[in-house]
C-alpha cells in the first residue's frame, strides 16, 4: 500500500537531496506514483539509473513501465552537461535540448531522480 507523503516527508527528502548534490554519486530507484482527483487517475511507474555531479552534470536512464509496473513502455536518456540538458528517446531516435536553467525552472528534475 502507498502512503501519502506529508509536508515533513517532503522537507526531509529535500534536505537529503541537497546534501548529496555536492558530491558525485550514482542512484538506482523505482518510482511508483498514483494520484487521483476530480475523477482522473494518474499513474507513473518508472525505473531510474542516475549518475553524475549534481545538479548540473548528470546522466539519467529512465524506463517508463506499463500499468503492471513490470513491462517497459518507453525508454529515454536525459543528459546534463552543466549548460544544457538533452532528452533522447532511443526507440524513436528523437531528442530535444533545452538550457539547464529552463530544465531546473520547469522542475523536471524529480521526474528523473535528480
Secondary structure, DSSP 4 states (H G I P E B T S, - for coil): -PPPPPHHHHHHHHHHHHHHTTSEEEEEEEEEEEEEETTEEEEEEEEEEEEEETTTEEEEEEEEE-TTSSSEEEEEEEEEESSEEEEEETTTTEEEEEEHHHHHHTT-GGGGT-
